[in-house]
Amino acid sequence: MSAAYDQLLDATIRHVEELKARGVRFLSVSPKNLTALQQPQQPQTKPAPTVGVVPHCGTTVPSPGSVASPPKAGSSPEAEIAAFAELRERVMVCVKCPHLASSRQNVVFGVGSINADLMFIGEAPGADEDKQGEPFVGKAGNLLTKIIQTMGLQRADVYIGNILKCRPDTPGQATGNRKPTAEEMQTCIPYLHEQIDLIRPKVIVALGATAVEGLLGKTIGITKLRGQWRTYRGVPLMPTFHPAYLLRTESLRDKRQVWEDMLQVMEKLGLPISEKQRKFFLKA
């Protein structure tokens, strides 16, 4: 057997054991896939075709090398949906960072419309996101949702993701989060690149200093950089403060600065802006 096959087998076994530890007692595997899994593995000189094992949580374990090429611009909606689904399958069983894969409860792929004009990118999932498998669902997520709604949009209209798809492990800590390392972000960011290339948003908003660092590298700092347009993978990018920062400071000035950044985003997207919206978070 190839080394890649051994690694995939080990990862699958670990994943099944984690499901068992959580109380899952049954896995759904189609007869076709079960037959394929029972066949002896032959040495191969090219990537094997996809063999899917569908666990209880509905994810699919693809064979090594079964990476689909992203659809070309102008391709059918069906092709784009299929490519996005294939990407999600690969991300959901990723074990490139063994320490993160072993400690996570859920992979946090992303949420929203794959046709979104606006994409929000954070650094990594926290405890709430790891538990629910969805980005920005805790207190900071609730604030982000309010910001989106104040822009005249709904959460389902945009796409929300992170650079890291797994919560950074916190060994020895019962609570709290840690900043993802540069190596972790570098390992995981190709998945984000695929998401961006498939969604093709008109604007990206980078939430917080760590997200900006992961996307743009070392910068002059989020305080000086926020509000200034950058470009990422050919897409206009607006750096701004993370919602969690606004919750910590409770500063009207900081809230106004973030809102000024969102007004720029709205203008870039051609969204209507009322006089009331322009005056949000200004002192009376």
Secondary structure, 3 states (H helix, E strand, C coil): CCHHHHHHHHHHHHHHHHHHHCCCCCCCCCHHHHHHHHCCCCCCCCCCCCCCCCCCCCCCCCCCCCCCCCCCCCCCHHHHHHHHHHHHHHHHCCCCCHHHHHHCCCCCCCEECCCCCEEEEECCCCHHHHHHCCCCCCHHHHHHHHHHHHCCCCHHHCEEEECCCCCCCCCCCCCCCCCCCHHHHHHHHHHHHHHHHHHCCCEEEEECHHHHHHHHCCCCCHHHHCCCCEEECCEEEEEECCHHHHHHHCCHHHHHHHHHHHHHHHHHHCCCCCHHHHCCCCCC
